[in-house]
């Protein structure tokens, strides 16, 4: 879906962050009750994060209950599944933070250093958006993100930019591409940040090989559909103006 990483795009580790903006961490989740607690606990303990918001996207398990039991976490529940983009937008509209940092709910190995590193380029004014890339977690997720870094679910960006992106609630799994393309084609600076020792639970592990593989096919189809639509209708994508 995207070109691979280049050295010029990789941010240097941030030893010190000058924090002048409020940060909200947003975690969209669908049926992640068994996996979400460690992610939320890491975010709630991060000194740079002022607010943690979990958005349960039409979950049918105890995702919302588990999230609400984590100190420092605000759990929001969407009764109807809106898709990842819709859940992310709902979370963004629920905070007055200046900077949003998004993390997937099924991460394994997330810690405070990852959060610090990902926020660094945005809080220090070096970039509008920072994208987190797995390294050293396991080969399957490392390779996928090396060759398609623009589809990572781990990113920090200015809230005002995220809310300008049109139709995020309608693009399904194309949400990551929608954000990446919007920032790129409006000439904003983005940086890739290595997230060492972190990985994610694969769909096949969650749902079994048959259902997991089918879910993966749907994910790639929605990404491809967004890419084709984007190419056919011109660039850059623009925010809709009210008539």
Buried (B, 14 or more C-beta within 10 A) or exposed (E): BBEEBEEEBEBEEBEEBEBEBBBBBBBBBBBBBEBBBBBBBBBBBBEBBBBBBBBBBBBEBBBBEBBBEBEBBBBBBBEEBBBBBBBBBBBBEBBEBBBBBBBBBBBBBBBBBBBBBBBBBBBBEBBBBBBBBBBEBBEEBBEBBEEBBBBBBBBBBBBEBBEBBEBBBBBBBBBBBBBBBBBBEBEBBBBBBBBBBBBBBBBBEBBEEEEBEEBBEEBEEBBBBBBEEBEEEEEEBEEEEEE
